[in-house]
Amino acid sequence: MIPAVGVLGLLGLLAALGLAVASLRFRVEVDPRVEQIEGVLPGVNCGACGYAGCSALAQALVEGEAAPTACIPGGGDVAQAVAGILGVDAGETVQRVAVVHCKGSPDVAPDRGRYAGIPDCRAATLVGGGPKRCAYGCMGLGSCERACPFDAIHVGPDRLAHVDREKCTGCGACVEACPKRIIDLVPADRLVYIRCTNPHRGKAVKAVCSVGCIGCRRCEKTCPFGAISLDRDLARIDPEKCTSCGLCATVCPTSTIDDLVEVRHRARIDEDACIGCTKCAKVCPVDAIAGERKQPHRVDPEKCIACSQCTEACPVNAIHEGEPLVRGQGEAA
Amino acid sequence: MAARTFPLGGVHPPDQKHLSAAKPVEPAPLPDLLVVPLSQHIGAPARPVVKKGDRVLAGQAIGEAVGFVSVPVHAPTSGKVLRVEPAPHPLGPPQPAVVIEPDGEDRWADDLEPPTDPHGADPDEIRQRIQAAGIVGMGGATFPTHVKLSPPPEVKIDTVILNGVECEPYLTADHRLMLEEPDRILAGLRVILSVFGLDKGYIGIEENKPDAIELLGRKAREQGFAEVVPLAVKYPQGAEKQLIKAITGREVPSGQLPMAVGAVVQNVGTAAAIWDAVSAGRPLVERITTVTGEGVAEPRNLRVRIGTPVRHLIELAGGLRGEPGKLILGGPMMGIAHHDPDVPAVKGTSGVLLLPRDRVRTAPEGPCIRCGRCVDACPMGLAPTILRTLIAHEMVAEADEWNALDCIECGSCSFVCPAAIPLVQAIRYAKGRVMARRRKGG
């Protein structure tokens, strides 16, 4: 009994000594910042940064390979935190959200045949391009839904993918998963979208979908900011120029353009605060602002399209929200 | 001695060839409109060289080849070009096509390449004439034929096989061609042999076509440069690798082409087209198509101008019988289901198959019960159920290790699956993912 305890005790002591020596001799130096950064990253391993996961990104950040803004789902807050740990400047981040550029539900864009294969968009595309008559449209089989690490995109009862803008982080996993390439990432503060990717002529589009872009150019002509141009016969919005004024949505004859702004307010100039610098009048695309230099300016509410360009241009914050602007679909400004 | 065949897997679907096997080939009258797609082959689509309003003559090139793996497209008859724009395409979404209104005169271009001495021509000249004639594999795969006849210099081809197996159920186009025009086929074989400097080739025919075996066998013996090999009836006997294995005993290694074992396989219809191109400079503007199935009134074998809408062919076969369930271009095992009867017949359209509603299986997909029938049926020795499970979990690297890319998409696994699992579709999807991953260097 006693010798057994002694032998085992000795063996245990030797093994412990060995481990102690090994842990000192073969210690792997880990930059403590790696763990700190891992702590602030979202930890969902979505891969949107291009690295194998959050740990790999943390390593790359410490090694200076990745920019502090590399974590797309984390957005500005994470970028600031990472930059703080690394002691660098975070730079600008633009929050983006996924937008599905198709609104052709089965009632307006019917199927051409019955598809009985694997319920996945990428698999369905292998069968003659998929069941939908429009070769560009959302098939609603949910490849994007399964790819989303944030539960932010779902196929609705209308068999179209819908983005939950609250949950979407702009990681782009759905963009990659969609075989029709109808999802893209748009700055989150842009709220007017052309929801079609069919580049064909109007007649061909009409034959497959009643809400597709027919390339009529009315939106292009209406846009006061030159933000819409036609690529083949498909209108596209340049998010750099778009101000989400929503005029295009009011003239679109096929209701292809969606306007997510619920209420717009006409501009109202606080005459006491206005210094008469004329900057607002210069940026107004519809000449709705008038006034002499150094005198308070006024907004013509009949002309104002509530694009908020003047509000942003005013150096003294003298322009505020006025009367709500109510526009119906098809009511051309 | 039992007839030769391939050793692994294979299935015996009901062949239904009696519907059309005894019907001689008849020329299909020209339709009101021909829709000639610019992409009827694997490789770069042809570039259109005609425009709206142009008058074209039969055999005149209307699209030119873009690069080596590409072939030109020719006007199937004389007439007026109505438009050049996307039109229904047998592979799915609309693709650019030249729409021709036939003038009914069927005048041929007289600047076709003059006849040459087909058996004395230089191999390069033969390949050039084959490409200029727009010839592609007419068994259905539509790979440009001149590319198949241009192995790299270090590869020695010692075996040429003509594929007269026609193992797809329902189809009888190759069967009728072998019975009615054996001399064109044999002459084409002789041209192919001359490209490789060989003096003997093989013709593989399934034993369910004894009349073709007898006729071609006799002619081959008379002419001395061909041997007809009768093959056991088993699907997919006509698949390239299975055919090579059955005739030569050689196995094409995983991931490689038949040329790796010194073999070149051409469809019998392709051989006939090669003869027309080399001997007379005649481009590929028509083919034999079987219009068949229990869903048409009178199944027929038709000589069809490329671009003829399928609707026209169905009318020529007496129209619909019963409620249509499924329209398939090609055979039931590997053909492509289509929704639109305005889709045109193209160079690879060996059959137009209409199944009535009660012959279309629409059982919902059930769970895999691990019965292993798909594994037994696979002629490539793959494990379809495992590949399907792997790719359902996006395990692309593992699907690659399980040799997804070796799948020839013959459909045997889907045919035998008692749970109606779309196995081929899953593996096709897996192949796409594996290739994308390899391109990324993953």
Boltz contact constraints between the chains, C-beta under 6 A:
constraints:
  - contact:
      token1: [A, 112]
      token2: [B, 339]
      max_distance: 6.0
  - contact:
      token1: [A, 113]
      token2: [B, 339]
      max_distance: 6.0
  - contact:
      token1: [A, 117]
      token2: [B, 422]
      max_distance: 6.0
  - contact:
      token1: [A, 117]
      token2: [B, 425]
      max_distance: 6.0
  - contact:
      token1: [A, 118]
      token2: [B, 422]
      max_distance: 6.0
  - contact:
      token1: [A, 118]
      token2: [B, 425]
      max_distance: 6.0
  - contact:
      token1: [A, 118]
      token2: [B, 426]
      max_distance: 6.0
  - contact:
      token1: [A, 123]
      token2: [B, 425]
      max_distance: 6.0
  - contact:
      token1: [A, 123]
      token2: [B, 429]
      max_distance: 6.0
  - contact:
      token1: [A, 126]
      token2: [B, 428]
      max_distance: 6.0
  - contact:
      token1: [A, 126]
      token2: [B, 429]
      max_distance: 6.0
  - contact:
      token1: [A, 128]
      token2: [B, 92]
      max_distance: 6.0
  - contact:
      token1: [A, 129]
      token2: [B, 92]
      max_distance: 6.0
  - contact:
      token1: [A, 129]
      token2: [B, 93]
      max_distance: 6.0
  - contact:
      token1: [A, 135]
      token2: [B, 93]
      max_distance: 6.0
